[in-house]
Amino acid sequence: MSEFEESGIGEECGVFGCVAAGEWPTQLEVAQVLTLGLVALQHRGQESAGVVTSNGSSLPTYTTHKGMGLVSTAFPPEALQKLRNGNLGICHTRYSTTGHSGLQNCQPFVVDTLHGEIAVAHNGELVNAAALRKKVMRHGVGLSTSSDSELITQLLALTPPTEEVDAPDWVARIKNLMTETPTSYSLLVMFRDVVYAVRDPYGNRPLCIGRIVPISKLHSSGGGEGDTEGWVVSSESCSFQSIGAKYYREVQPGEIVQISKHGVKSLTIVPRPEGDVPAFCIFEYVYFARPDSIFEGQMVYTVRQRCGRQLAIEAPTDADVVSTVPESATPAALGYAQQLGLPYVEVLCKNRYVGRTFIQPNTRLRQLGVAKKFGALTDNFAGKRIVLIDDSIVRGNTISPIIKLLKEAGATEVHIRVASPPIRHPCYMGINIPTKEELIANRPEFQDIAGYIGADSVQYLTVEGLVSAVQGGIASLQEKDQMISSNNKLSSRVGHCTACLTGKYPVELEW
């Protein structure tokens, strides 16, 4: 059990969209593709899920289904049957950081505009939401939810001053939104027969495009777009394999991409202020993303291994074995072990079926504590010194009983090495982080954190070490430029948001 998971740190949500290629009505099961894509993004949010499909006509019929809980719970077979006539659609899975939990905040949001209905799905958190809410309300628009996503939807519905009465200019509307709020959002906007994929100018939240191909072409290299059965867009590329799609490319920071049955078209890139670099959330690499996802041309698993190697360089340990708390820090633990030439072994066996509400704990069960979740693999470490790799220590109340369990089971020493720097600051861009006062790095106990959690020693990866591990594998500027047209080169510069570690936010925050 990761310290992140136990501490309630979570990604806000995941977005996914699909547009069938070729003639409509399509033979592609769009509703099935959408729900399978959403299942692959379940780690990004488990509170609620929603899907909107459309037939894509000039007067489209939108079909919506939303539900609380996991995708498997929210979408029974009869819901899929209701959605199955769509030629395109977008969907969303939610972990709320703004807005209350409840079906009314479940996305995608659908609103009527002067030119017809639009559907919007959003991942992120607007840094200037309070000012934008006032602006929308001054236009006489009421807001029925506390979600940033409804706010975005209403801002898109406002007619720009340059727009012709009978000709909706959605690119102008989206650009207008992007000038109103610099970050943080990845958006999917569905109107009639297209889906617009949008990433904020700082690229704080991820978004990428995939191409559905025949199963026979899935693992073959090359091949043109002529065999494309559909286009998908997703918060993470890990969703592509399960639906028979190939990774196509990332949506660049500030880019607006139009996806239709005719293909993918880059419409424009909205620049950042002069001199500002991108600010992709570095914790996507550390924890939030699935290990098999690809960001900036590199697999997340490989980056986590590099973090482990860098940690071994910065904080080596005299130990006999390297291990981890199952299982998000496993790649870092393997990298650490490889760098120091130490054996990697499993020291804990996780009981995956201990539910939080499975049984009301009495005093005796509370005393057993972590033993309900983990069994000690004593034969692997009895009489040995363990270095245990974790992805973070947020509050310190998860790792402490694990150390106690290992020592009682025969470990002579337990050293903790953390594959990310201490979290010291809150996030205002879509990550749910405990208050500054709750973070162990800001508490007096941090001065002797080893003594506080019962470890023989504790060391963290430095901010510089994390940044070098992440950026060390990013493809060169020339290679990235080949992925997008030459006039979009301004987006290829590398930069990452480390605000929760350093307190340096990519934009000035509005209160």
C-alpha positions in Angstrom: 0.0 0.0 0.0 1.6 3.3 -1.1 2.0 6.1 1.3 0.3 8.3 -1.3 -2.7 6.0 -1.4 -3.0 5.8 2.4 -2.7 9.6 2.7 -5.5 10.4 0.3 -3.2 11.9 -2.3 -4.8 11.5 -5.7 -4.9 12.6 -9.3 -8.0 14.6 -10.1 -9.3 12.5 -13.0 -8.8 10.9 -16.4 -10.3 11.8 -19.8 -10.8 9.6 -22.9 -12.4 10.1 -26.3 -13.0 8.1 -29.4 -14.0 9.1 -33.0 -14.7 6.3 -35.5 -12.9 6.7 -38.9 -14.4 6.3 -42.3 -18.1 6.0 -43.1 -20.8 6.5 -40.5 -22.8 4.8 -39.1 -19.7 3.0 -38.0 -19.1 -0.7 -37.3 -16.7 0.3 -34.5 -18.2 -0.3 -31.0 -17.5 3.2 -29.8 -19.3 2.8 -26.5 -17.2 -0.3 -25.7 -14.0 1.4 -26.7 -14.8 4.3 -24.4 -15.6 2.2 -21.4 -12.5 0.0 -21.9 -10.4 3.1 -22.2 -11.9 4.4 -19.0 -11.2 1.2 -17.1 -7.5 1.5 -18.1 -7.6 5.0 -16.5 -9.3 3.9 -13.3 -6.2 4.6 -11.2 -6.7 8.3 -12.0 -10.1 8.4 -10.3 -12.5 6.0 -8.6 -15.3 8.4 -7.4 -17.5 8.5 -10.4 -17.5 7.9 -14.2 -19.5 9.3 -17.1 -19.8 8.8 -20.9 -21.4 10.9 -23.6 -21.8 9.5 -27.2 -23.2 11.2 -30.3 -24.3 10.2 -33.7 -22.3 13.2 -35.1 -25.1 14.6 -37.3 -25.7 18.3 -38.0 -28.4 18.1 -35.3 -26.7 15.4 -33.1 -28.4 13.2 -30.6 -26.3 13.0 -27.4 -26.7 10.0 -25.1 -25.3 10.3 -21.6 -24.7 7.8 -18.8 -23.2 8.7 -15.4 -22.7 6.7 -12.2 -20.9 6.7 -8.9 -18.0 4.4 -8.1 -15.8 2.3 -10.3 -16.4 2.0 -14.1 -17.5 -1.6 -13.7 -20.1 -0.5 -11.2 -21.2 2.7 -13.0 -21.7 1.0 -16.4 -24.0 -2.0 -16.3 -24.7 -3.9 -19.6 -28.0 -1.9 -20.1 -26.1 1.4 -20.0 -23.7 0.2 -22.7 -26.7 -0.9 -24.8 -28.1 2.6 -24.5 -24.8 4.2 -25.7 -24.0 1.8 -28.6 -25.3 3.9 -31.5 -22.6 6.6 -31.2 -20.1 7.4 -33.9 -18.0 9.4 -31.5 -17.9 10.1 -27.7 -16.0 11.3 -24.7 -15.8 10.0 -21.2 -14.3 10.8 -17.8 -13.4 9.2 -14.5 -13.2 11.4 -11.4 -11.2 11.9 -8.3 -12.5 15.3 -6.9 -10.1 18.0 -5.8 -12.5 20.8 -6.5 -16.3 20.3 -6.1 -18.1 18.0 -3.8 -18.6 14.3 -4.3 -21.8 13.5 -6.0 -23.5 12.7 -9.3 -24.1 16.4 -10.1 -20.3 16.9 -10.4 -19.8 13.8 -12.5 -18.5 14.6 -16.0 -18.7 15.0 -19.0 -20.9 18.1 -18.8 -23.3 18.8 -21.6 -24.7 22.3 -22.2 -26.9 24.0 -24.8 -25.2 26.8 -26.7 -26.5 29.2 -29.4 -25.3 26.7 -32.0 -26.3 23.4 -30.3 -25.1 21.1 -27.6 -21.5 20.7 -26.6 -20.0 18.1 -24.2 -16.8 18.8 -22.2 -14.5 16.6 -20.1 -11.7 18.1 -18.1 -8.7 16.9 -16.1 -7.0 19.5 -13.9 -7.8 22.5 -11.7 -8.0 26.1 -12.7 -5.6 28.3 -10.8 -7.9 31.4 -11.1 -11.3 29.6 -10.8 -12.7 32.1 -8.2 -12.2 35.1 -10.6 -13.6 33.1 -13.5 -16.7 32.1 -11.6 -17.5 35.8 -10.9 -16.9 36.6 -14.6 -19.4 34.0 -15.8 -22.0 35.0 -13.2 -21.6 38.7 -14.3 -22.8 37.5 -17.7 -26.0 36.3 -16.1 -25.0 32.6 -16.2 -25.8 30.5 -13.1 -23.6 27.6 -12.1 -25.3 24.5 -10.8 -22.2 22.7 -9.5 -19.0 23.5 -7.7 -16.8 21.9 -10.3 -14.2 23.8 -12.4 -15.3 21.7 -15.4 -18.8 23.2 -15.5 -17.1 26.6 -15.3 -15.0 25.7 -18.4 -18.1 24.5 -20.2 -20.0 27.8 -19.5 -16.9 29.9 -20.6 -16.9 28.0 -23.9 -20.6 28.7 -24.4 -20.0 32.4 -24.2 -19.9 33.9 -27.7 -16.6 35.7 -28.5 -17.1 39.2 -29.8 -15.6 38.4 -33.3 -17.9 35.4 -34.0 -20.5 35.5 -36.8 -24.0 34.9 -35.6 -24.5 31.7 -37.6 -21.0 30.3 -37.7 -19.6 29.0 -34.3 -15.8 29.4 -34.2 -14.9 26.8 -31.6 -11.1 27.4 -32.1 -11.7 31.1 -31.2 -13.8 30.1 -28.2 -11.1 27.6 -26.9 -8.3 30.2 -27.5 -10.4 32.7 -25.6 -10.7 30.2 -22.7 -6.9 29.6 -22.8 -6.1 33.3 -22.6 -8.5 33.6 -19.6 -6.9 30.8 -17.6 -3.2 29.7 -18.1 -3.4 26.3 -16.3 -4.2 23.5 -15.4 -6.3 21.5 -17.8 -6.5 18.9 -20.5 -9.8 19.2 -22.2 -12.0 17.2 -24.6 -14.7 19.2 -26.3 -17.3 17.4 -28.5 -19.4 19.4 -30.9 -21.4 17.8 -33.8 -19.0 15.5 -35.6 -15.6 16.4 -34.0 -13.8 16.2 -30.8 -11.3 19.0 -29.9 -8.4 17.9 -27.7 -6.8 20.8 -25.8 -3.9 21.0 -23.5 -3.1 24.2 -21.5 0.0 26.2 -22.6 2.1 24.9 -19.7 1.2 21.3 -20.5 0.6 20.6 -16.8 -1.7 17.6 -17.4 -1.0 14.9 -19.9 -3.0 14.1 -23.1 -2.1 11.9 -26.0 -3.6 10.5 -29.2 -3.8 6.9 -30.4 -4.9 5.2 -33.7 -7.2 2.1 -33.6 -6.0 -0.4 -36.2 -7.0 -4.0 -37.2 -5.7 -6.5 -34.7 -3.4 -8.0 -37.4 -1.6 -4.6 -37.7 -1.4 -3.9 -34.0 2.2 -5.1 -33.5 3.6 -4.4 -37.0 5.7 -1.4 -37.5 5.0 1.2 -40.2 1.7 1.3 -42.1 -0.2 4.3 -43.2 -3.3 5.9 -41.8 -5.4 4.1 -44.5 -6.0 1.1 -42.1 -7.2 3.4 -39.3 -10.5 2.2 -37.8 -10.8 5.1 -35.3 -8.9 7.7 -33.3 -8.7 7.9 -29.5 -7.4 10.5 -27.2 -6.5 9.8 -23.6 -4.9 11.2 -20.4 -2.5 8.2 -20.7 -1.3 5.9 -23.4 -1.7 2.9 -21.1 -5.4 2.8 -22.3 -4.4 2.1 -25.9 -3.3 -1.5 -25.8 -6.6 -2.8 -24.3 -8.6 -1.3 -27.2 -6.3 -2.3 -30.1 -4.8 1.2 -30.6 -1.3 2.3 -31.4 0.3 5.3 -29.8 0.3 8.2 -32.3 1.6 11.3 -30.5 1.2 13.6 -27.6 -1.0 16.7 -27.7 1.6 19.5 -27.2 1.4 22.2 -24.5 -1.0 24.9 -25.7 -2.1 22.8 -28.7 -5.7 22.6 -30.0 -6.2 19.4 -32.1 -9.3 18.5 -34.1 -10.2 14.8 -34.3 -12.8 13.8 -36.9 -13.6 10.8 -39.0 -11.2 12.2 -41.6 -8.3 12.2 -39.2 -6.2 14.3 -36.8 -5.5 18.0 -37.5 -3.4 20.4 -35.4 -5.3 23.7 -35.5 -3.1 26.0 -33.5 -0.8 26.4 -30.5 -1.4 29.0 -27.9 2.0 30.2 -26.6 3.1 30.7 -23.0 4.3 34.1 -21.8 7.7 34.9 -23.2 10.5 33.0 -21.4 8.2 30.5 -19.6 9.0 26.8 -20.0 6.4 24.0 -19.9 5.4 22.8 -16.5 4.3 19.1 -16.9 3.5 17.7 -13.4 6.6 15.7 -12.3 4.5 13.6 -10.0 2.9 11.9 -13.1 6.3 10.2 -13.3 6.7 9.6 -9.6 3.4 8.1 -8.8 0.2 9.0 -10.6 0.6 7.5 -14.0 0.5 3.8 -14.8 4.1 2.4 -15.3 3.4 1.4 -18.9 2.3 4.9 -20.0 4.5 7.1 -22.3 5.2 10.8 -21.6 7.6 13.0 -23.6 8.8 10.0 -25.5 9.8 7.8 -22.5 8.0 5.1 -20.5 7.1 5.9 -16.9 8.5 2.6 -15.7 12.0 3.4 -17.1 11.9 6.9 -15.5 11.1 5.3 -12.1 14.0 2.9 -12.5 16.3 5.9 -13.2 15.0 7.6 -10.1 16.1 4.4 -8.2 19.5 4.5 -9.7 19.9 8.2 -8.9 18.8 7.5 -5.4 21.5 4.8 -5.0 24.1 7.3 -6.2 22.9 10.0 -3.8 22.1 7.8 -0.8 23.9 4.4 -0.9 23.4 2.0 2.0 25.3 -0.8 3.7 22.7 -3.5 3.3 22.2 -7.1 2.3 19.0 -6.9 0.3 16.8 -4.2 -1.4 13.0 -4.4 -1.4 9.9 -2.3 -1.5 6.4 -1.9 -0.1 4.2 -3.5 -2.8 4.1 -2.2 -5.4 4.3 1.3 -6.9 7.9 1.8 -5.9 9.1 -1.6 -7.4 10.8 0.0 -10.5 12.8 2.4 -8.3 13.8 -0.5 -6.0 15.0 -2.5 -9.0 17.0 0.5 -10.2 18.5 1.0 -6.8 19.5 -2.6 -6.5 21.0 -2.7 -9.9 23.1 0.4 -9.3 24.6 -0.9 -6.0 24.8 -4.6 -7.2 22.6 -5.8 -4.3 20.0 -8.5 -4.7 16.3 -7.4 -4.9 13.9 -9.6 -3.0 10.3 -9.4 -1.9 9.9 -9.0 1.9 6.1 -8.4 2.0 3.2 -10.3 0.6 0.2 -8.1 0.0 -3.4 -9.2 0.8 -5.2 -7.5 -2.1 -8.6 -8.2 -0.8 -8.6 -6.3 2.5 -11.4 -3.7 2.0 -11.5 -0.7 4.2 -15.1 -1.4 5.2 -14.8 -5.2 5.2 -15.0 -5.5 8.9 -15.5 -3.1 11.8 -12.2 -3.3 13.7 -12.2 -4.1 17.4 -9.3 -3.3 19.7 -7.5 -6.5 18.9 -7.7 -6.0 15.1 -6.5 -2.5 15.5 -3.4 -3.8 17.4 -2.7 -6.2 14.6 -2.7 -3.2 12.3 -0.6 -3.6 9.2 -0.5 -7.4 9.6 -4.0 -7.5 8.1 -2.6 -6.1 4.9 0.8 -7.6 4.6 2.5 -10.9 5.4 6.2 -11.0 6.1 8.2 -13.3 3.7 10.6 -14.1 6.5 12.8 -16.6 4.7 13.9 -13.8 2.3 15.3 -11.4 5.0 15.7 -13.0 8.5 19.0 -12.0 9.9 19.7 -9.5 7.1 19.9 -5.7 6.7 17.0 -4.4 4.4 17.0 -1.2 2.4 13.3 -0.5 1.7 12.5 1.8 -1.2 9.2 3.8 -1.0 7.9 6.4 -3.5 7.1 8.9 -0.7 6.6 9.5 3.0 3.7 11.8 3.2 2.5 11.7 6.9 4.7 8.8 8.1 1.8 6.8 9.6 2.0 4.0 6.9 5.7 3.1 6.8 6.2 3.0 10.6 4.1 -0.2 11.3 5.7 -1.9 8.2 9.2 -1.3 9.7 8.0 -2.7 13.0 6.6 -5.8 11.3 9.9 -6.4 9.4 12.0 -6.1 12.5 9.8 -8.3 14.6 10.0 -10.9 11.7 13.8 -11.0 11.9 15.3 -8.0 9.9 18.4 -6.8 11.7 18.2 -3.3 10.2 15.6 -1.5 8.1 16.9 1.5 6.1 14.3 3.7 4.2 15.2 5.3 0.9 12.6 7.5 -0.7 12.5 7.8 -4.6 11.2 11.3 -4.5 11.9 14.5 -2.5 9.9 15.5 0.6 6.5 17.0 -0.3 6.3 20.4 1.5 3.7 22.5 -0.4 0.1 22.1 -1.5 -0.9 21.7 -5.1 -3.4 24.0 -6.8 -3.3 22.3 -10.2 -5.3 19.2 -9.8 -3.5 17.0 -7.2 -5.2 16.4 -3.9 -2.4 16.9 -1.3 -2.9 17.1 2.5 -2.6 20.5 4.2 0.9 22.0 4.7 0.6 21.3 8.4 -0.2 17.6 7.9 2.9 16.9 5.7 5.6 15.2 7.7 8.3 17.3 6.0 6.9 20.4 7.7 6.5 18.9 11.1 9.1 19.0 14.0 9.3 15.2 13.8 11.1 15.5 10.4 14.3 16.6 12.1 14.6 13.0 13.4 12.3 11.2 10.9 14.3 7.9 11.3 13.6 7.8 15.0 10.0 8.9 14.5 9.2 6.0 12.1 11.5 3.5 13.7 14.0 3.1 10.8 17.8 2.8 11.1 18.2 5.6 8.6 16.0 7.7 6.1 17.2 9.5 3.0 15.3 11.1 0.1 16.0 11.7 -3.5 16.9 15.4 -4.1 14.9 17.7 -6.3 17.9 18.0 -8.6 18.2 14.2 -8.7 14.5 13.7 -9.6 14.6 16.4 -12.3 17.8 14.8 -13.9 16.3 11.3 -13.8 13.1 12.6 -15.5 14.8 14.8 -18.1 17.7 12.5 -18.8 15.7 10.3 -21.0 13.6 12.8 -22.9 14.2 12.7 -26.7 16.3 15.5 -28.1 14.6 18.7 -29.4 15.2 17.6 -33.0 13.4 14.3 -32.5 10.5 16.0 -30.8 10.2 18.5 -33.6 9.6 15.6 -36.1 6.4 14.7 -34.2 4.8 18.1 -34.9 4.9 20.6 -37.8 7.8 23.0 -37.9 5.8 26.1 -37.0 5.0 24.5 -33.6 8.6 24.3 -32.4 8.0 26.7 -29.4 6.3 23.8 -27.5 9.2 21.5 -27.6 11.2 23.0 -24.7 11.4 20.8 -21.7 10.1 21.8 -18.2 8.4 20.3 -15.2 6.3 21.5 -12.3 8.0 20.8 -9.0 5.8 23.2 -7.0 4.8 20.7 -4.3 8.5 20.1 -3.6 9.9 23.6 -4.0 7.0 26.0 -3.6 7.8 27.5 -7.0 4.6 27.6 -8.9 4.7 27.9 -12.8 2.2 30.8 -12.7 1.2 33.4 -10.1 -1.6 32.1 -8.0 -4.8 34.2 -7.5 -6.6 34.1 -4.2 
